[in-house]
């Protein structure tokens, strides 16, 4: 049986007072406690969340207990153009609760209807096992940025040729072009470099020496070639650049896990540019993972993160 609660965010602050222990990722903070009024309390009683004496009803308490002490929190955001769907999942050893926020309101459900989320993702991404390219590389943070700025340079040149109805022949980017792309990174959802910037939560300034060293690493990994000071993506990197001209769908996956009173966070992003063209970016302690995946693998990754049984996918 599913338990659902329709609350305001100030309700979470007031209800959370009953829990002596709250984990770091708990949404039951006292941030909006001052906004809670007697009218709110009466509403909670009318909706069956609390009893007349102010104590929490058992079913509501069981759900809120998961929010008080979540061992894992998964923040999932699906974006396509102006459309956005977001769901946050809170999990402990026994239970899973979903939260859908809309302005100052929140819909909570235990257990959540995560199958609907899977249907939505598969409806946008598809469920093919075919991949458009086989790029798979782990790069340090700076090299990943340098590489994606070069890829964006290739993509812009390709678009320019199409707009001018000319044959596309990529002549490459100089180191100064890449440096300028890094220094002048813009808020543009169509930029892979900007998506990486968001994934990492920003970048410190990158020097010319670091750009040069990163380009040498890309050469050693056979991601680019260099001639007369011009750098060009080659092999799977060039196939990747040519396949990801228009970025369509974005699936952001942020996972927070509490261990020994510390909150550990990982952030992954799936970008789709076509039915068989998907790239998975993940920020790890080792750097940045860039891996082309199939849409079926994207669904499997999401199911694994939210711990859905295999027969669902």
KEVO-262795 format. One line per 8 residues: number of its first residue (from 1); their letters; for each residue x, y, z of N, C-alpha, C. Coordinates in steps of 0.1 Angstrom, whole numbers, plus 5000, padded with zeros to 4 digits. Example, Ala and Ser with C-alpha at 12.3 -4.5 7.8 and 13.67 -1.06 7.14 Angstrom:
2
1	as	5132 4943 5078 5123 4955 5078 5132 4967 5078; 5128 4978 5071 5137 4989 5071 5129 5000 5079
***
This chain:
313
1	xxxxxxxx	5008 4988 5000 5000 5000 5000 5009 5012 5000; 5005 5022 4992 5013 5034 4991 5008 5045 5000; 5017 5052 5007 5014 5063 5015 5018 5076 5007; 5009 5085 5006 5012 5098 4999 5009 5110 5009; 5017 5120 5008 5015 5132 5016 5017 5144 5007; 5007 5153 5007 5009 5166 5000 5011 5177 5010; 5023 5182 5010 5027 5191 5021 5033 5204 5015; 5034 5214 5023 5041 5226 5020 5055 5225 5027
9	xxxxxxxx	5065 5232 5022 5079 5230 5027 5080 5234 5041; 5072 5244 5046 5072 5247 5060 5067 5236 5069; 5058 5227 5063 5053 5216 5070 5065 5206 5074; 5074 5205 5064 5085 5196 5067 5094 5201 5079; 5095 5214 5080 5103 5220 5091 5096 5217 5104; 5083 5219 5104 5076 5217 5117 5075 5202 5121; 5072 5193 5111 5071 5179 5114 5084 5173 5118; 5095 5179 5112 5108 5173 5115 5113 5175 5129
17	xxxxxxxx	5106 5184 5137 5111 5186 5150 5109 5174 5159; 5101 5165 5156 5098 5153 5164 5110 5143 5163; 5119 5145 5153 5130 5135 5151 5143 5141 5158; 5147 5135 5168 5160 5139 5175 5172 5138 5166; 5172 5128 5158 5184 5125 5149 5180 5128 5134; 5187 5136 5128 5185 5138 5113 5198 5138 5106; 5198 5131 5095 5211 5129 5087 5213 5142 5079; 5225 5143 5073 5229 5155 5067 5221 5159 5054
25	xxxxxxxx	5216 5149 5048 5208 5151 5035 5193 5152 5038; 5189 5152 5051 5175 5152 5054 5168 5165 5050; 5156 5165 5044 5149 5177 5040 5141 5183 5052; 5142 5176 5063 5134 5180 5075 5142 5190 5083; 5147 5201 5077 5155 5211 5084 5145 5221 5090; 5150 5230 5098 5142 5240 5104 5143 5253 5097; 5147 5252 5084 5149 5264 5076 5136 5273 5074; 5124 5266 5073 5112 5274 5071 5103 5273 5083
33	xxxxxxxx	5108 5270 5095 5100 5268 5107 5092 5280 5110; 5098 5292 5108 5092 5304 5112 5079 5307 5103; 5079 5301 5092 5067 5303 5083 5055 5295 5086; 5057 5285 5095 5046 5276 5099 5037 5283 5109; 5024 5282 5106 5014 5288 5115 5004 5278 5120; 4995 5283 5129 4984 5275 5134 4975 5270 5123; 4973 5279 5113 4965 5275 5102 4971 5263 5095; 4984 5262 5093 4991 5251 5087 4989 5238 5096
41	xxxxxxxx	4989 5240 5109 4987 5229 5118 4973 5223 5117; 4963 5232 5115 4949 5228 5114 4948 5220 5100; 4954 5225 5090 4954 5218 5077 4960 5204 5078; 4971 5203 5085 4977 5189 5086 4968 5180 5093; 4960 5185 5103 4951 5176 5110 4939 5173 5101; 4934 5182 5094 4923 5179 5085 4927 5169 5074; 4939 5169 5070 4944 5160 5059 4949 5147 5064; 4948 5145 5077 4952 5132 5083 4966 5130 5085
49	xxxxxxxx	4974 5140 5085 4989 5139 5087 4992 5138 5102; 4985 5146 5110 4986 5146 5125 4973 5144 5131; 4974 5139 5144 4962 5138 5152 4958 5151 5158; 4946 5151 5165 4942 5163 5172 4951 5168 5182; 4959 5159 5189 4968 5163 5199 4982 5167 5193; 4983 5167 5180 4995 5172 5173 5005 5161 5170; 5003 5149 5175 5012 5138 5172 5010 5133 5158; 5020 5128 5152 5020 5124 5138 5013 5110 5136
57	xxxxxxxx	5005 5109 5126 4998 5096 5123 5009 5086 5120; 5007 5073 5123 5017 5062 5121 5022 5061 5107; 5013 5061 5097 5017 5060 5083 5026 5072 5079; 5022 5084 5083 5029 5096 5079 5043 5096 5087; 5043 5091 5099 5055 5090 5107 5065 5081 5100; 5061 5069 5095 5070 5060 5088 5076 5066 5076; 5068 5074 5069 5074 5080 5057 5084 5091 5061; 5080 5099 5071 5089 5110 5075 5102 5105 5081
65	xxxxxxxx	5101 5093 5087 5113 5087 5094 5124 5085 5083; 5120 5081 5071 5129 5079 5060 5135 5092 5056; 5127 5103 5056 5133 5116 5053 5142 5121 5063; 5140 5117 5076 5148 5122 5086 5162 5116 5086; 5163 5103 5082 5176 5096 5082 5178 5088 5069; 5179 5096 5058 5181 5089 5045 5196 5085 5044; 5199 5073 5041 5213 5069 5039 5218 5072 5025; 5208 5073 5015 5211 5077 5002 5201 5086 4996
73	xxxxxxxx	5205 5096 4989 5196 5106 4983 5199 5106 4968; 5190 5105 4959 5192 5105 4945 5183 5117 4939; 5190 5126 4933 5183 5138 4927 5183 5136 4911; 5171 5134 4905 5170 5130 4891 5163 5142 4884; 5169 5147 4874 5163 5158 4866 5164 5154 4851; 5152 5153 4844 5151 5151 4830 5148 5164 4823; 5156 5168 4813 5153 5181 4807 5153 5179 4791; 5144 5185 4785 5144 5186 4770 5138 5199 4766
81	xxxxxxxx	5146 5208 4761 5141 5222 4758 5135 5228 4771; 5123 5234 4770 5117 5240 4782 5111 5230 4792; 5110 5218 4787 5104 5207 4796 5114 5203 4807; 5109 5201 4819 5118 5196 4830 5109 5187 4839; 5114 5176 4842 5108 5167 4853 5118 5164 4863; 5115 5165 4876 5124 5163 4886 5118 5154 4897; 5126 5144 4902 5122 5136 4913 5134 5133 4922; 5132 5135 4935 5142 5132 4945 5138 5120 4953
89	xxxxxxxx	5147 5110 4954 5145 5098 4961 5153 5097 4974; 5147 5093 4985 5153 5092 4998 5152 5077 5002; 5163 5071 5005 5163 5057 5008 5171 5054 5021; 5165 5045 5029 5172 5038 5040 5173 5023 5037; 5176 5015 5047 5178 5001 5044 5165 4994 5041; 5154 5000 5046 5141 4993 5045 5132 4999 5034; 5132 5012 5032 5122 5019 5025 5128 5030 5015; 5119 5034 5005 5123 5044 4995 5111 5053 4994
97	xxxxxxxx	5114 5066 4995 5104 5077 4994 5108 5086 4983; 5098 5090 4975 5100 5100 4964 5095 5114 4968; 5101 5124 4963 5096 5138 4966 5096 5145 4953; 5085 5151 4950 5084 5160 4938 5080 5174 4943; 5089 5183 4940 5087 5197 4945 5081 5206 4934; 5072 5215 4938 5066 5225 4929 5064 5237 4937; 5074 5247 4934 5074 5259 4942 5075 5256 4957; 5065 5260 4965 5066 5257 4980 5058 5245 4984
105	xxxxxxxx	5055 5236 4974 5048 5224 4978 5056 5212 4974; 5053 5201 4981 5060 5188 4978 5050 5177 4979; 5051 5168 4970 5043 5155 4970 5053 5144 4974; 5050 5137 4985 5058 5126 4990 5050 5113 4987; 5058 5102 4984 5051 5089 4982 5061 5078 4987; 5055 5068 4994 5063 5057 4998 5054 5044 4997; 5058 5034 4989 5069 5035 4979 5066 5044 4967; 5076 5049 4961 5074 5058 4950 5070 5051 4937
113	xxxxxxxx	5063 5058 4928 5060 5052 4915 5072 5055 4905; 5083 5048 4908 5095 5050 4900 5093 5044 4886; 5084 5035 4884 5082 5029 4871 5077 5040 4861; 5069 5049 4866 5065 5060 4858 5077 5069 4853; 5086 5070 4862 5098 5078 4859 5106 5070 4848; 5107 5057 4849 5114 5049 4839 5107 5050 4826; 5094 5050 4826 5086 5051 4813 5089 5065 4807; 5090 5075 4815 5092 5089 4810 5106 5089 4803
121	xxxxxxxx	5116 5084 4810 5130 5084 4805 5130 5076 4792; 5125 5064 4792 5125 5056 4780 5117 5062 4769; 5106 5069 4772 5099 5076 4762 5107 5086 4754; 5116 5093 4762 5124 5103 4755 5137 5098 4749; 5143 5088 4757 5156 5083 4752 5155 5071 4743; 5144 5064 4744 5143 5051 4737 5149 5040 4745; 5150 5028 4738 5155 5016 4745 5163 5007 4735; 5172 5014 4728 5180 5007 4718 5193 5002 4724
129	xxxxxxxx	5198 4991 4719 5211 4986 4724 5223 4990 4715; 5219 4998 4705 5229 5003 4695 5236 5016 4699; 5249 5017 4697 5256 5029 4700 5262 5036 4688; 5261 5049 4687 5266 5056 4675 5282 5057 4675; 5288 5056 4687 5303 5056 4687 5307 5049 4700; 5320 5046 4700 5325 5038 4712 5335 5046 4720; 5334 5059 4721 5343 5067 4729 5342 5063 4744; 5352 5060 4750 5352 5057 4765 5366 5061 4770
137	xxxxxxxx	5367 5072 4778 5379 5076 4783 5378 5083 4796; 5388 5081 4805 5389 5088 4818 5400 5098 4817; 5396 5111 4820 5405 5122 4818 5405 5130 4832; 5417 5136 4834 5417 5145 4846 5408 5157 4843; 5405 5165 4853 5395 5176 4851 5399 5186 4840; 5411 5190 4840 5416 5200 4831 5416 5194 4816; 5421 5182 4815 5422 5176 4801 5408 5174 4796; 5398 5170 4804 5385 5168 4800 5379 5181 4794
145	xxxxxxxx	5381 5192 4801 5376 5205 4797 5383 5209 4783; 5396 5208 4782 5403 5211 4770 5398 5202 4758; 5396 5190 4761 5391 5181 4750 5377 5185 4746; 5368 5188 4755 5354 5192 4751 5353 5205 4745; 5362 5215 4748 5363 5227 4741 5367 5225 4727; 5376 5216 4724 5380 5213 4711 5368 5206 4703; 5361 5197 4710 5349 5191 4704 5339 5201 4700; 5337 5211 4709 5327 5222 4706 5332 5230 4694
153	xxxxxxxx	5345 5232 4693 5350 5240 4682 5347 5233 4669; 5349 5220 4669 5345 5212 4657 5330 5213 4654; 5322 5212 4664 5307 5212 4662 5303 5226 4656; 5309 5237 4662 5305 5250 4656 5309 5251 4642; 5321 5246 4638 5326 5247 4624 5317 5239 4615; 5312 5228 4620 5303 5219 4612 5290 5226 4610; 5284 5232 4620 5272 5240 4619 5274 5252 4609; 5285 5259 4610 5287 5270 4601 5287 5266 4587
161	xxxxxxxx	5293 5254 4584 5294 5249 4570 5280 5246 4565; 5272 5240 4574 5258 5236 4570 5250 5249 4568; 5251 5259 4576 5244 5271 4575 5247 5278 4562; 5260 5277 4558 5264 5284 4546 5263 5275 4533; 5258 5263 4535 5256 5253 4525 5270 5250 4518; 5280 5248 4526 5293 5246 4520 5298 5232 4525; 5307 5226 4517 5313 5213 4521 5321 5215 4534; 5319 5206 4543 5326 5207 4556 5340 5201 4556
169	xxxxxxxx	5350 5208 4558 5364 5203 4560 5370 5210 4572; 5371 5202 4583 5376 5208 4595 5391 5210 4595; 5396 5222 4596 5410 5224 4596 5417 5224 4609; 5409 5224 4620 5415 5222 4634 5414 5235 4642; 5419 5234 4654 5419 5245 4663 5433 5247 4669; 5437 5259 4670 5450 5262 4676 5449 5262 4691; 5460 5262 4698 5460 5262 4712 5453 5275 4717; 5456 5286 4711 5450 5299 4715 5434 5298 4713
177	xxxxxxxx	5429 5291 4703 5415 5290 4701 5409 5282 4713; 5416 5272 4718 5411 5264 4729 5412 5272 4742; 5422 5280 4743 5424 5288 4755 5413 5298 4756; 5409 5304 4744 5399 5314 4744 5385 5308 4747; 5383 5295 4742 5371 5288 4745 5369 5285 4760; 5380 5283 4767 5380 5280 4781 5377 5293 4789; 5385 5304 4785 5384 5316 4792 5370 5323 4790; 5364 5321 4779 5351 5327 4776 5340 5318 4775
185	xxxxxxxx	5340 5307 4783 5329 5297 4784 5316 5304 4787; 5306 5301 4779 5293 5308 4780 5282 5299 4785; 5272 5305 4791 5260 5297 4796 5252 5293 4783; 5255 5281 4779 5249 5276 4766 5247 5261 4768; 5234 5257 4768 5231 5243 4771 5236 5234 4759; 5238 5240 4747 5243 5233 4736 5258 5231 4736; 5265 5236 4746 5279 5235 4747 5283 5223 4756; 5290 5213 4751 5295 5202 4759 5304 5207 4770
193	xxxxxxxx	5312 5217 4767 5322 5222 4777 5314 5229 4789; 5303 5236 4785 5295 5242 4796 5288 5232 4804; 5283 5221 4798 5277 5210 4806 5287 5204 4815; 5300 5203 4811 5310 5198 4820 5312 5208 4832; 5312 5221 4828 5314 5231 4838 5303 5230 4849; 5290 5228 4845 5280 5226 4854 5281 5213 4863; 5286 5202 4856 5287 5189 4862 5297 5190 4874; 5308 5198 4872 5318 5199 4883 5315 5211 4893
201	xxxxxxxx	5305 5218 4890 5302 5230 4898 5312 5241 4897; 5317 5243 4884 5326 5253 4881 5340 5248 4879; 5349 5257 4874 5363 5254 4872 5371 5266 4876; 5383 5263 4882 5392 5274 4884 5399 5278 4871; 5406 5289 4871 5412 5293 4858 5422 5283 4853; 5423 5281 4840 5432 5271 4834 5443 5278 4827; 5455 5276 4830 5466 5283 4824 5470 5278 4810; 5478 5286 4802 5482 5281 4789 5491 5269 4790
209	xxxxxxxx	5499 5268 4801 5507 5256 4803 5499 5244 4805; 5488 5245 4813 5479 5234 4815 5472 5230 4802; 5468 5239 4794 5462 5236 4781 5471 5228 4772; 5484 5233 4772 5494 5226 4763 5496 5212 4769; 5497 5210 4782 5500 5197 4787 5488 5188 4785; 5476 5193 4785 5464 5185 4783 5463 5181 4768; 5467 5190 4759 5467 5186 4745 5477 5175 4742; 5488 5175 4749 5498 5164 4748 5492 5151 4753
217	xxxxxxxx	5484 5152 4764 5478 5139 4769 5467 5134 4759; 5460 5143 4752 5450 5139 4742 5457 5133 4730; 5469 5138 4727 5477 5132 4716 5481 5118 4719; 5486 5116 4732 5491 5103 4736 5479 5093 4737; 5467 5097 4739 5455 5088 4740 5449 5086 4726; 5455 5092 4716 5449 5091 4702 5435 5097 4701; 5433 5107 4709 5420 5114 4708 5421 5125 4697; 5433 5131 4695 5435 5142 4686 5448 5139 4678
225	xxxxxxxx	5449 5146 4667 5461 5147 4660 5465 5162 4659; 5478 5164 4655 5483 5178 4655 5492 5180 4643; 5489 5190 4635 5498 5194 4624 5499 5209 4622; 5511 5213 4622 5514 5228 4621 5506 5236 4631; 5505 5231 4643 5499 5238 4654 5484 5237 4655; 5478 5230 4646 5463 5228 4646 5459 5214 4651; 5450 5214 4660 5446 5201 4666 5432 5197 4661; 5431 5184 4658 5419 5179 4652 5415 5166 4659
233	xxxxxxxx	5402 5164 4663 5398 5151 4669 5399 5140 4658; 5403 5128 4663 5405 5117 4653 5398 5105 4659; 5396 5095 4651 5390 5082 4655 5376 5083 4661; 5375 5077 4673 5362 5077 4680 5359 5092 4684; 5369 5099 4687 5366 5113 4692 5360 5122 4680; 5365 5119 4668 5359 5127 4657 5345 5122 4654; 5343 5109 4655 5329 5103 4654 5320 5109 4664; 5325 5110 4676 5317 5116 4687 5314 5131 4684
241	xxxxxxxx	5323 5138 4680 5321 5153 4676 5311 5154 4665; 5312 5146 4655 5302 5147 4644 5289 5142 4647; 5287 5133 4657 5274 5127 4660 5266 5136 4670; 5273 5145 4677 5267 5152 4688 5265 5167 4684; 5259 5169 4672 5258 5183 4668 5247 5191 4675; 5236 5184 4678 5225 5191 4685 5222 5182 4697; 5223 5188 4709 5220 5181 4722 5205 5182 4725; 5199 5171 4726 5184 5171 4728 5179 5168 4742
249	xxxxxxxx	5183 5157 4748 5178 5153 4761 5190 5153 4771; 5186 5156 4783 5196 5157 4794 5190 5149 4806; 5198 5140 4812 5193 5133 4824 5204 5135 4835; 5202 5143 4845 5211 5146 4855 5209 5137 4867; 5219 5130 4872 5218 5121 4883 5228 5125 4894; 5223 5130 4905 5232 5133 4917 5229 5124 4928; 5239 5117 4933 5237 5107 4944 5245 5112 4956; 5238 5113 4967 5245 5116 4980 5243 5104 4989
257	xxxxxxxx	5254 5100 4995 5255 5089 5005 5261 5093 5018; 5255 5090 5029 5261 5094 5042 5268 5082 5048; 5281 5084 5051 5289 5074 5058 5297 5081 5069; 5296 5075 5081 5304 5080 5092 5303 5095 5094; 5290 5100 5094 5287 5114 5095 5293 5123 5085; 5296 5117 5073 5301 5125 5062 5292 5123 5050; 5289 5133 5042 5280 5131 5030 5289 5131 5018; 5289 5120 5011 5297 5118 4998 5287 5120 4986
265	xxxxxxxx	5292 5128 4977 5283 5132 4965 5290 5128 4952; 5282 5122 4943 5287 5120 4930 5277 5125 4920; 5281 5129 4908 5272 5136 4899 5275 5130 4885; 5264 5125 4879 5265 5120 4865 5255 5127 4856; 5258 5127 4843 5250 5134 4834 5249 5126 4821; 5237 5123 4816 5236 5116 4803 5230 5126 4793; 5237 5128 4782 5233 5137 4771 5230 5129 4759; 5218 5132 4753 5214 5125 4741 5214 5135 4729
273	xxxxxxxx	5220 5131 4718 5219 5139 4706 5212 5133 4694; 5208 5120 4696 5201 5113 4686 5197 5099 4691; 5189 5091 4684 5184 5078 4689 5195 5069 4694; 5207 5070 4688 5218 5061 4692 5230 5068 4697; 5229 5081 4699 5240 5090 4703 5238 5095 4717; 5244 5088 4727 5243 5092 4741 5257 5092 4747; 5260 5102 4755 5273 5103 4762 5270 5104 4777; 5277 5096 4785 5276 5096 4799 5288 5103 4805
281	xxxxxxxx	5286 5114 4812 5297 5121 4819 5296 5119 4834; 5307 5116 4841 5306 5114 4855 5318 5121 4861; 5316 5129 4872 5327 5135 4879 5331 5126 4891; 5343 5121 4891 5348 5112 4901 5361 5117 4908; 5365 5110 4917 5378 5114 4924 5390 5113 4914; 5389 5105 4904 5399 5103 4895 5399 5113 4884; 5388 5120 4882 5386 5130 4872 5372 5129 4865; 5372 5129 4852 5360 5129 4844 5359 5117 4835
289	xxxxxxxx	5348 5109 4837 5346 5098 4828 5337 5103 4816; 5341 5100 4804 5333 5103 4792 5331 5090 4785; 5319 5085 4784 5316 5072 4778 5303 5072 4770; 5304 5068 4758 5293 5067 4749 5285 5054 4753; 5272 5055 4755 5264 5044 4759 5251 5043 4750; 5244 5032 4751 5232 5030 4744 5220 5036 4752; 5209 5038 4746 5197 5042 4754 5193 5031 4764; 5195 5019 4760 5191 5008 4769 5200 5008 4781
297	xxxxxxxx	5213 5011 4779 5222 5012 4791 5219 5024 4799; 5214 5035 4793 5209 5047 4801 5198 5043 4811; 5188 5035 4806 5177 5030 4814 5182 5021 4825; 5192 5012 4822 5197 5003 4831 5205 5010 4842; 5212 5021 4838 5220 5029 4848 5210 5035 4858; 5200 5041 4853 5190 5048 4862 5183 5038 4871; 5180 5026 4866 5173 5016 4874 5183 5011 4885; 5196 5010 4881 5206 5005 4891 5207 5016 4903
305	xxxxxxxx	5207 5028 4899 5209 5039 4909 5197 5039 4919; 5185 5037 4913 5173 5038 4922 5169 5024 4927; 5177 5014 4924 5175 5000 4929 5162 4994 4925; 5159 4995 4912 5147 4988 4907 5151 4974 4904; 5142 4965 4905 5144 4951 4901 5146 4949 4886; 5154 4939 4882 5158 4938 4868 5146 4936 4859; 5135 4929 4864 5124 4926 4856 5116 4939 4852; 5118 4950 4859 5111 4962 4855 5117 4968 4842
313	x	5130 4966 4840 5136 4972 4828 5137 4962 4817
***
